[in-house]
Amino acid sequence: MRKVFLSLIFIASAFLSNAQNKGSLFIIGGGNRSDELMQKMLQTAKLGPKDYIIVLPMSSEAPDAGFDFFAKQIIKLDNRVIRNFNFAKHDVNDKIWTDSLANAKLIYILGGDQSRFMNVVLNTPVYDAIHKAYKNGSTIAGTSAGAAVMSKYMITGKQLLDTVYKETFNKLWDKNIEFSQGMGLLKNTIIDQHFLKRNRYNRLISALAAYPNMVGVGIDESTAIIVNGNKATVVGESQVIRIANPQNLKYTNRGLLKFSKAEFGIFTDGDVIDIKP
């Protein structure tokens, strides 16, 4: 009887966890965004006649150009209102803007520098508005840096034991990968982007070793995952890597990382993978 009771509690907890957020995440690994991929994003958002899109360009070094490029592509596919909310140049406490953000059916986060984005939104009403939108059924989308910010533990790209930035980590060492606080739309999955293009296996393995109870997902360019609850569907031209559950994780006296085995999978368009929301 006790086992049945505990099982019911577990099922109820899982249901409540998934029910907390009614929206979807559309997470793109960067690179070229085909019209077909963007059409999938619009379909995921299920936009009604009066719904609008808000672009958050704060990651980008050229936010206006990034917005213009995105808007021109989307207007070809779906001619509707697209607004550019650059909170790097606007008051993050503006209630008119944050209410508009919370009510947007699709919120899109441009690529660039994920730390630049979080420096603007963390601990502000903008952060809260994005979470409110997601909870109420909106789709939160992002590419490159806009993908990285989805995680609670966001990979910054820096190696702590190497002062020279490298797109590809060249070490599998203890305490080498730097994290900072992301949006936390995914609390138990760590996202890495440009994955195959930039050969970021060492970086994602390092992230998984730092948080072995999480799931690591590497998304290649021109490819995305659509997250609903604890499932993610792969869409696009390339592949997605999933790694999880490292066994016998240890570090040598020199700080070298090692484990005996882990779950490892490579997935393509149409595949559905397990994640941890």
Backbone hydrogen bonds in HBPLUS format (Angstrom, degrees):
<---DONOR---> <-ACCEPTOR-->    atom                        ^
c    i                          cat <-CA-CA->   ^        H-A-AA   ^      H-
h    n   atom  resd res      DA  || num        DHA   H-A  angle D-A-AA Bond
n    s   type  num  typ     dist DA aas  dist angle  dist       angle   num
A0005-PHE N   A0001-MET O   2.93 MM   4  6.21 158.5  1.98 150.0 156.1     1
A0006-LEU N   A0002-ARG O   2.88 MM   4  6.15 161.0  1.92 152.7 157.3     2
A0007-SER N   A0003-LYS O   2.91 MM   4  6.10 152.3  1.99 145.0 152.9     3
A0008-LEU N   A0004-VAL O   2.95 MM   4  6.21 154.0  2.01 148.3 154.9     4
A0009-ILE N   A0005-PHE O   3.03 MM   4  6.34 152.6  2.11 145.9 153.4     5
A0010-PHE N   A0006-LEU O   2.97 MM   4  6.24 157.7  2.02 146.7 152.5     6
A0011-ILE N   A0007-SER O   2.92 MM   4  6.20 161.9  1.96 152.0 156.4     7
A0012-ALA N   A0008-LEU O   2.90 MM   4  6.04 162.5  1.93 148.0 153.3     8
A0013-SER N   A0009-ILE O   2.85 MM   4  6.02 157.2  1.90 149.2 155.7     9
A0014-ALA N   A0010-PHE O   2.94 MM   4  6.17 159.7  1.98 149.2 154.5    10
A0015-PHE N   A0011-ILE O   2.90 MM   4  6.14 156.4  1.96 147.6 154.4    11
A0016-LEU N   A0012-ALA O   2.90 MM   4  6.13 162.8  1.93 151.3 155.6    12
A0017-SER N   A0013-SER O   2.90 MM   4  6.06 154.7  1.97 147.1 154.4    13
A0018-ASN N   A0014-ALA O   3.05 MM   4  6.30 160.0  2.09 149.0 153.0    14
A0019-ALA N   A0015-PHE O   2.85 MM   4  6.00 143.9  1.98 144.0 155.4    15
A0020-GLN N   A0016-LEU O   3.09 MM   4  6.15 123.2  2.43 140.0 151.1    16
A0022-LYS N   A0135-LYS O   3.11 MM 113  5.24 161.9  2.14 108.8 114.6    17
A0023-GLY N   A0134-TYR O   2.91 MM 111  4.81 135.2  2.11 163.1 168.2    18
A0024-SER N   A0138-SER O   3.23 MM 114  6.59 139.5  2.40 123.4 134.1    19
A0140-ILE N   A0024-SER O   2.95 MM 116  6.44 156.1  2.01 159.1 160.6    20
A0025-LEU N   A0227-VAL O   3.12 MM 202  4.90 154.4  2.19 131.6 138.9    21
A0227-VAL N   A0025-LEU O   2.78 MM 202  4.90 158.0  1.83 143.7 150.4    22
A0026-PHE N   A0140-ILE O   2.96 MM 114  6.23 158.6  2.01 138.2 142.7    23
A0142-GLY N   A0026-PHE O   3.13 MM 116  6.66 145.9  2.25 161.5 161.6    24
A0027-ILE N   A0225-ILE O   2.94 MM 198  5.32 161.5  1.97 160.6 159.5    25
A0225-ILE N   A0027-ILE O   2.91 MM 198  5.32 144.3  2.04 137.4 147.6    26
A0028-ILE N   A0142-GLY O   2.85 MM 114  6.00 174.6  1.86 170.9 169.3    27
A0144-SER N   A0028-ILE O   3.16 MM 116  6.50 142.9  2.31 138.3 147.0    28
A0029-GLY N   A0223-THR O   2.87 MM 194  5.76 165.8  1.89 169.8 172.7    29
A0194-HIS N   A0029-GLY O   2.77 MM 165  5.19 144.1  1.89 131.2 143.0    30
A0222-SER N   A0030-GLY O   2.84 MM 192  6.15 161.1  1.87 165.7 160.2    31
A0038-MET N   A0034-SER O   3.03 MM   4  6.36 160.5  2.06 152.3 157.5    32
A0039-GLN N   A0035-ASP O   2.84 MM   4  6.02 144.9  1.96 144.9 154.9    33
A0040-LYS N   A0036-GLU O   3.09 MM   4  6.38 147.7  2.20 140.5 148.3    34
A0041-MET N   A0037-LEU O   3.11 MM   4  6.49 147.9  2.21 141.5 150.2    35
A0042-LEU N   A0038-MET O   3.02 MM   4  6.34 157.6  2.07 147.0 152.0    36
A0043-GLN N   A0039-GLN O   2.92 MM   4  6.16 155.4  1.98 147.8 154.9    37
A0044-THR N   A0040-LYS O   2.89 MM   4  6.10 151.4  1.98 145.2 153.0    38
A0045-ALA N   A0041-MET O   3.06 MM   4  6.35 147.4  2.16 145.3 153.6    39
A0046-LYS N   A0043-GLN O   3.23 MM   3  5.24 140.2  2.40  97.0 107.8    40
A0051-ASP N   A0048-GLY O   3.12 MM   3  5.19 157.7  2.17 107.3 114.3    41
A0053-ILE N   A0081-VAL O   3.05 MM  28  6.35 167.7  2.06 153.6 157.4    42
A0083-ARG N   A0053-ILE O   2.84 MM  30  6.25 164.5  1.86 156.8 159.8    43
A0054-ILE N   A0106-LEU O   2.99 MM  52  6.47 160.8  2.03 161.8 167.8    44
A0108-TYR N   A0054-ILE O   2.88 MM  54  6.31 162.1  1.91 156.5 162.3    45
A0055-VAL N   A0083-ARG O   2.78 MM  28  6.09 168.3  1.79 173.5 177.3    46
A0085-PHE N   A0055-VAL O   3.01 MM  30  6.09 162.9  2.04 164.9 170.2    47
A0056-LEU N   A0108-TYR O   2.75 MM  52  6.04 166.7  1.77 162.2 165.2    48
A0110-LEU N   A0056-LEU O   3.11 MM  54  6.35 161.7  2.14 148.8 153.9    49
A0060-SER N   A0057-PRO O   3.00 MM   3  5.74 148.5  2.10 124.1 131.9    50
A0113-ASP N   A0059-SER O   2.94 MM  54  4.86 154.4  2.00 117.2 123.2    51
A0066-GLY N   A0062-ALA O   2.93 MM   4  6.10 159.9  1.97 158.7 165.4    52
A0067-PHE N   A0063-PRO O   2.95 MM   4  6.09 155.4  2.01 143.4 149.8    53
A0068-ASP N   A0064-ASP O   2.95 MM   4  6.15 164.7  1.97 148.9 153.0    54
A0069-PHE N   A0065-ALA O   3.00 MM   4  6.19 160.2  2.04 149.5 154.2    55
A0070-PHE N   A0066-GLY O   3.13 MM   4  6.29 164.6  2.15 146.6 150.7    56
A0071-ALA N   A0067-PHE O   2.81 MM   4  5.98 172.2  1.81 162.3 164.6    57
A0072-LYS N   A0068-ASP O   3.01 MM   4  6.08 164.1  2.04 149.3 152.9    58
A0073-GLN N   A0069-PHE O   3.32 MM   4  6.51 156.1  2.38 142.6 148.4    59
A0074-ILE N   A0070-PHE O   3.00 MM   4  6.28 164.1  2.03 156.9 161.4    60
A0075-ILE N   A0071-ALA O   2.89 MM   4  5.97 164.8  1.91 156.6 160.3    61
A0077-LEU N   A0074-ILE O   2.84 MM   3  5.17 131.9  2.07 105.9 119.5    62
A0078-ASP N   A0074-ILE O   2.74 MM   4  5.90 151.8  1.81 158.7 168.7    63
A0080-ARG N   A0078-ASP O   3.01 MM   2  5.97 111.9  2.49 115.5  99.4    64
A0089-LYS N   A0086-ASN O   3.11 MM   3  5.84 160.8  2.15 116.9 122.2    65
A0094-ASP N   A0091-ASP O   3.15 MM   3  5.49 163.1  2.18 116.3 116.9    66
A0098-THR N   A0094-ASP O   2.98 MM   4  6.28 169.4  1.99 158.1 161.4    67
A0099-ASP N   A0095-LYS O   2.85 MM   4  5.75 156.1  1.91 142.5 148.9    68
A0100-SER N   A0096-ILE O   3.09 MM   4  6.18 152.6  2.17 137.1 144.9    69
A0101-LEU N   A0097-TRP O   2.87 MM   4  6.15 153.7  1.94 149.4 157.2    70
A0102-ALA N   A0098-THR O   2.94 MM   4  6.14 159.7  1.99 145.4 150.1    71
A0103-ASN N   A0099-ASP O   3.13 MM   4  6.30 135.8  2.33 139.5 150.3    72
A0103-ASN N   A0100-SER O   3.22 MM   3  5.21 131.9  2.46  94.1 106.8    73
A0104-ALA N   A0101-LEU O   3.17 MM   3  5.24 162.5  2.20 105.6 111.0    74
A0139-THR N   A0105-LYS O   3.01 MM  34  6.30 166.8  2.03 150.5 149.3    75
A0107-ILE N   A0139-THR O   3.00 MM  32  6.42 163.8  2.03 164.1 169.4    76
A0141-ALA N   A0107-ILE O   2.74 MM  34  6.02 177.4  1.74 173.5 174.4    77
A0109-ILE N   A0141-ALA O   2.85 MM  32  6.18 151.5  1.93 133.3 141.8    78
A0143-THR N   A0109-ILE O   3.25 MM  34  6.69 150.1  2.35 173.6 176.6    79
A0116-ARG N   A0113-ASP O   3.06 MM   3  5.31 123.3  2.39 102.1 116.2    80
A0117-PHE N   A0113-ASP O   3.28 MM   4  6.70 151.4  2.36 148.9 156.5    81
A0118-MET N   A0114-GLN O   3.06 MM   4  6.36 168.1  2.08 151.1 153.4    82
A0119-ASN N   A0115-SER O   2.92 MM   4  6.00 149.6  2.01 146.5 154.5    83
A0120-VAL N   A0117-PHE O   3.05 MM   3  5.44 140.5  2.21 105.6 116.5    84
A0121-VAL N   A0117-PHE O   3.19 MM   4  6.54 156.3  2.25 150.0 156.5    85
A0122-LEU N   A0118-MET O   2.95 MM   4  5.33 163.6  1.97 143.6 146.7    86
A0124-THR N   A0121-VAL O   3.19 MM   3  5.52 126.1  2.49 148.5 138.3    87
A0128-ASP N   A0124-THR O   3.42 MM   4  6.82 162.0  2.46 146.5 150.6    88
A0129-ALA N   A0125-PRO O   2.85 MM   4  5.99 151.1  1.94 142.3 150.1    89
A0130-ILE N   A0126-VAL O   3.08 MM   4  6.36 154.7  2.14 152.4 157.7    90
A0131-HIS N   A0127-TYR O   3.21 MM   4  6.52 162.8  2.24 151.3 155.5    91
A0132-LYS N   A0128-ASP O   2.88 MM   4  6.11 153.4  1.95 148.0 156.2    92
A0133-ALA N   A0129-ALA O   2.94 MM   4  6.14 159.8  1.99 147.0 151.8    93
A0134-TYR N   A0130-ILE O   3.03 MM   4  6.28 163.3  2.06 150.1 154.4    94
A0135-LYS N   A0131-HIS O   2.89 MM   4  6.05 163.2  1.92 150.7 155.5    95
A0136-ASN N   A0132-LYS O   2.99 MM   4  6.14 147.3  2.10 146.1 154.4    96
A0138-SER N   A0133-ALA O   2.89 MM   5  5.25 163.7  1.92 148.9 144.2    97
A0137-GLY N   A0134-TYR O   3.27 MM   3  5.40 164.4  2.30 105.0 109.7    98
A0146-GLY N   A0143-THR O   2.73 MM   3  4.53 143.4  1.86 136.0 124.0    99
A0147-ALA N   A0144-SER O   2.82 MM   3  5.04 148.7  1.92 105.3 115.8   100
A0148-ALA N   A0144-SER O   3.05 MM   4  6.50 155.3  2.12 152.4 159.0   101
A0149-VAL N   A0145-ALA O   3.15 MM   4  6.36 153.2  2.22 151.3 156.1   102
A0150-MET N   A0147-ALA O   3.12 MM   3  5.66 158.8  2.17 114.9 121.3   103
A0151-SER N   A0148-ALA O   3.43 MM   3  6.32 158.6  2.48 122.7 124.8   104
A0183-MET N   A0149-VAL O   2.72 MM  34  5.49 161.3  1.75 153.3 160.0   105
A0185-LEU N   A0150-MET O   2.99 MM  35  5.27 120.6  2.36 136.8 153.5   106
A0186-LEU N   A0150-MET O   2.90 MM  36  5.84 146.4  2.01 155.6 151.4   107
A0184-GLY N   A0151-SER O   3.37 MM  33  4.91 160.8  2.41  98.0  95.8   108
A0152-LYS N   A0186-LEU O   2.86 MM  34  6.01 131.8  2.10 165.2 155.7   109
A0182-GLY N   A0152-LYS O   2.95 MM  30  4.73 170.3  1.96 129.3 131.2   110
A0154-MET N   A0180-SER O   2.89 MM  26  5.32 151.9  1.97 177.5 171.1   111
A0180-SER N   A0154-MET O   2.95 MM  26  5.32 146.3  2.06 141.0 151.8   112
A0156-THR N   A0178-GLU O   3.27 MM  22  6.02 174.0  2.27 145.4 146.5   113
A0178-GLU N   A0158-LYS O   3.26 MM  20  5.68 149.4  2.36 166.6 160.3   114
A0162-ASP N   A0159-GLN O   3.32 MM   3  5.29 165.0  2.35 105.2 107.0   115
A0160-LEU N   A0176-ASN O   2.49 MM  16  4.72 160.9  1.52 143.5 146.7   116
A0257-LEU N   A0172-LEU O   3.00 MM  85  5.66 173.8  2.00 151.7 149.7   117
A0174-ASP N   A0255-GLY O   2.74 MM  81  5.11 152.9  1.81 150.6 158.7   118
A0187-LYS N   A0277-PRO O   3.14 MM  90  5.80 164.5  2.16 113.2 108.7   119
A0215-VAL N   A0188-ASN O   3.17 MM  27  6.63 153.6  2.25 142.8 150.0   120
A0190-ILE N   A0215-VAL O   2.85 MM  25  6.24 159.9  1.89 162.3 169.3   121
A0217-VAL N   A0190-ILE O   2.92 MM  27  6.18 169.0  1.93 170.0 169.6   122
A0192-ASP N   A0217-VAL O   2.90 MM  25  6.25 150.9  1.98 157.5 158.1   123
A0219-ILE N   A0192-ASP O   2.90 MM  27  6.27 166.1  1.91 157.2 156.9   124
A0198-ARG N   A0194-HIS O   2.98 MM   4  5.83 152.2  2.05 150.6 155.7   125
A0195-PHE N   A0219-ILE O   3.11 MM  24  5.36 176.0  2.11 121.8 120.7   126
A0200-ARG N   A0195-PHE O   3.11 MM   5  5.30 160.8  2.15 146.9 152.8   127
A0199-ASN N   A0196-LEU O   3.21 MM   3  4.80 158.2  2.26  94.9 101.5   128
A0204-LEU N   A0200-ARG O   3.12 MM   4  6.43 162.2  2.15 155.0 158.7   129
A0205-ILE N   A0201-TYR O   2.87 MM   4  6.03 162.9  1.89 160.6 165.9   130
A0206-SER N   A0202-ASN O   2.98 MM   4  6.02 153.4  2.05 137.9 145.4   131
A0207-ALA N   A0203-ARG O   3.03 MM   4  6.30 147.6  2.14 139.8 148.7   132
A0208-LEU N   A0204-LEU O   2.92 MM   4  6.18 158.2  1.96 148.8 154.1   133
A0209-ALA N   A0205-ILE O   2.90 MM   4  6.12 153.4  1.97 148.4 155.8   134
A0210-ALA N   A0206-SER O   3.07 MM   4  6.28 144.1  2.20 139.0 148.2   135
A0211-TYR N   A0207-ALA O   3.05 MM   4  6.34 142.7  2.19 142.9 153.1   136
A0214-MET N   A0211-TYR O   3.04 MM   3  5.73 164.9  2.06 125.4 129.0   137
A0216-GLY N   A0243-ILE O   2.86 MM  27  5.15 170.9  1.87 171.0 168.7   138
A0243-ILE N   A0216-GLY O   2.91 MM  27  5.15 162.1  1.94 148.6 153.8   139
A0218-GLY N   A0241-ILE O   2.82 MM  23  4.89 159.7  1.86 142.1 148.9   140
A0241-ILE N   A0218-GLY O   2.80 MM  23  4.89 164.3  1.82 148.4 152.8   141
A0220-ASP N   A0239-GLN O   3.17 MM  19  5.80 156.1  2.23 164.2 170.7   142
A0237-GLU N   A0222-SER O   3.03 MM  15  5.83 157.1  2.08 152.7 148.7   143
A0224-ALA N   A0235-VAL O   2.79 MM  11  5.32 163.8  1.82 163.8 164.2   144
A0235-VAL N   A0224-ALA O   2.94 MM  11  5.32 163.5  1.96 149.1 149.7   145
A0226-ILE N   A0233-THR O   2.82 MM   7  5.05 153.2  1.89 138.5 147.3   146
A0233-THR N   A0226-ILE O   2.95 MM   7  5.05 157.9  2.00 135.0 137.5   147
A0228-ASN N   A0231-LYS O   2.99 MM   3  5.57 167.5  2.00 163.2 167.2   148
A0231-LYS N   A0228-ASN O   3.22 MM   3  5.57 162.0  2.25 125.5 130.6   149
A0275-ILE N   A0230-ASN O   3.02 MM  45  5.11 170.1  2.03 131.5 132.6   150
A0232-ALA N   A0273-ILE O   2.92 MM  41  5.28 150.2  2.01 150.5 157.6   151
A0273-ILE N   A0232-ALA O   2.81 MM  41  5.28 165.1  1.83 152.5 155.6   152
A0234-VAL N   A0271-ASP O   2.86 MM  37  5.44 166.2  1.88 163.6 168.4   153
A0270-GLY N   A0234-VAL O   2.70 MM  36  5.39 168.2  1.71 151.1 147.0   154
A0240-VAL N   A0267-PHE O   2.88 MM  27  5.14 150.6  1.97 141.8 149.6   155
A0267-PHE N   A0240-VAL O   2.85 MM  27  5.14 160.7  1.88 151.2 157.5   156
A0242-ARG N   A0265-GLY O   2.96 MM  23  5.23 161.1  2.00 147.0 151.0   157
A0265-GLY N   A0242-ARG O   2.93 MM  23  5.23 147.8  2.04 150.0 157.3   158
A0244-ALA N   A0263-GLU O   3.11 MM  19  5.06 148.1  2.22 130.1 134.9   159
A0263-GLU N   A0244-ALA O   2.80 MM  19  5.06 153.0  1.88 159.2 160.5   160
A0247-GLN N   A0261-LYS O   2.81 MM  14  5.45 159.9  1.84 168.0 170.0   161
A0260-SER N   A0247-GLN O   2.86 MM  13  5.62 143.4  1.99 150.3 157.2   162
A0250-LYS N   A0258-LYS O   2.84 MM   8  5.45 164.3  1.86 166.9 168.9   163
A0258-LYS N   A0250-LYS O   2.98 MM   8  5.45 143.5  2.11 159.9 153.7   164
A0252-THR N   A0256-LEU O   2.96 MM   4  5.16 152.2  2.04 135.9 143.8   165
A0255-GLY N   A0252-THR O   2.81 MM   3  5.02 160.9  1.85 110.5 116.2   166
A0271-ASP N   A0268-THR O   2.96 MM   3  5.79 165.8  1.98 151.8 155.5   167
